[in-house]
Amino acid sequence: MKNVLVISGHPDLKNSVANKMILDEIAARLPQAEIRKLDEIYPTYQFDIKAEQAALEKADVVVFQFPMNWYGVPGLLKLYIDKVMEHGWAYGSTGTALAGKKFIISLTTGVPEAAFAAGAFVGHTVEELMFPLVKFAEMTKLDCKKIFCSNGMMCVPGVTTDEQKAALVDKAKKHADDLIAFVESL
């Protein structure tokens, strides 16, 4: 099995249903994978750049797991990219530390899939909205393999019923199943 690194960009994982379940499933079924929960490791958003770069250097497969936030990555994950992906290390004429590593984008959204259709609420596909991450992969020479997305995954305390929450958990497990099977196939 390849060295798998999962970067959790959820800013408040302890209050998550879907992203927490996906990560729990990965931890249980791919115990050799390293899961870095940025919100737990860096609650003040002060990254240990060298430690993060070392984790990335060891990886053969890198997965970014996060909830879509304002049509992109959450601020925590964006700051991680800004700080950790240094010029000369991750990109630029001498920045080849990530070259050839397999990269997977794995995300959840709060709105239903239909909202991403042309003329609908969001009006852009998830693939269109993930363009900055795909370009990030291209610039750092990561081999972007796939985008996994589960829509309609919002769980609002006091609003979401137990039945709805159970359905979200099942959907998150299915997301994890598909993601894990893909990682294992690489």
N, C-alpha and C positions, 0 to 999 in steps of 0.2 A: 504494500500500500504506500502510496505517495505521502509526503508530509503535507498535511492539510492545516491551514491556518484560517480561522474564522474570526473576522473583526466585527464585533457587535457595535453598531453605531446608534443604538437606541439610547436616548438621553435619560430615560427613567425606567430601566428594565424591570425593577421590582413592581411597578404598576402596569406592566404589560401582560396581555394574555397571549396574543398570537406570537410575537417575537420571542417571548420567554419560552413558550411551548416548542417552537422550532429549535431553539438552542438546546433545550433540555433533551429533545429527541436526538439531536446530533451528538450531544455528550454521551447519551446512553448507547447509541448504535455505532458511533465512530469514536470510541474512547481514546484512540491515538491522536485525534485531532486536537490542536491547541485552540481554545476559544478565549479570545481576549475581549472581555466586557468593558469597553472603554469607560462607561459611566461608573463602574465600580472601581476600576484601577485608578482613574483620574477624575475624582469628583470635583476637583477645582480646575479641570481642563488644562493642567500643566503636564504635558507629556514628557516622558523620558524618551527622547528622540532616539538615542542609541539602542535602547532596549527594544523599541518598536521596529527599528531597522533590522536588528539582529533576528527578531522573530520572522520578519518578512524574508530575510535572506535564507533562512532555513527551509522555508516553505516551497513546495512544488505547486501547490494549489492554494489560491487565496480567494476567500469568499467574503464579500461585504454583505452583512445581514442587517437590515434596518427598516423602519417604517418610513414611507414617503412623507415628507414634511414640506408643505408649501411647494409642491411639485418638484421636489428635489431631495437631496440628502439632508438629514437633520444637521443642525449647526455643529454638534459634537463631531460627527464624521467629516464634515467639511473642514473643520479646524485640524483634525487629524491629518487629512490629505495635505492641507496647507503647510503644516509644521513638519511632518515626517517625510514627505516626499521632496527632499531637498535637491536643488540643482546640483549636478555633479555626482549625485548618488542615484536618484531615481530617473532623472532625465538630463538632457544636455549631451554634449559630445562625449563626456566621460561617464554619464549616468546610465549604467547598464545593470544595476543591482536586481532589477525586476524582470529583465529581458527573458522572454520565453516561458515565464511562469504562467500557469493557467489561472484565469480570473473568472469568477462567477459573481454576478449581481443577483442578490436574493432580497426581495423586498415585499412589504405588505402595504396596502393602501386602505384608507377608511371608507372610500366610496365604492359602490358596485361597479363591476366591469363595464356596464352599459354607459356609465358616465364618461368614459374615455373615447367614445365614438365621436366622429365628426359631427358637429352641431349639438352635441350633448353638453352636460354641465362642465366637464373639463375640456372637452373638445380636441384633445391630443391623445395619442396612444402613449402607453407607458414607455415604449421604445423611444418615441420622440422625446419624452421628458427625461429619459436616462441618457440622452446624447452627451451631456457633459462628462458622465462617468465613462462612457464608451471612448470618448476622446482622451480622457485621462489615461485609460488603458493603452490607447494607441501611442500617446506621447511617452509613456513609461515603458513601452514595449511589452506590456502584459498581453497575453493571448486571451482576449475576451471570448469566452466560450458560449455563455448563455445568460439570459435574464430570466429569473424565476420570479413570478409575481402572483400573489394572492390578493384579490380585491375584496372590499366589503368586510374588512377585518377589525373595524372599530368596536371597542367594548367600552361603554360609558357606565361607570358605577352609578347605580340608582335608576338607570334608564334601561340598560340591557337586561333582559330577563334571564333566568337560569337556563332556560331552554335555548335561547339565542347564544348564550355564552358557551354552552355545550357544543352547539353547532360550529362556533368559531374555533373551539379547541379541536374538533374533528377536522376542520378545514386546515388548521395549522399543522396537524399531524400528517395530513395528505401532502401538504407543501414540503414538509421535512422528508417524507418518504421519497418524493420525486427528486428533491435536491440530493439526498444521500445516495440514491441509485445512480444519479448522474455523476457524482463525485467518484463513486466506486468504479464507474465505467471508464474513467480517464486513465 
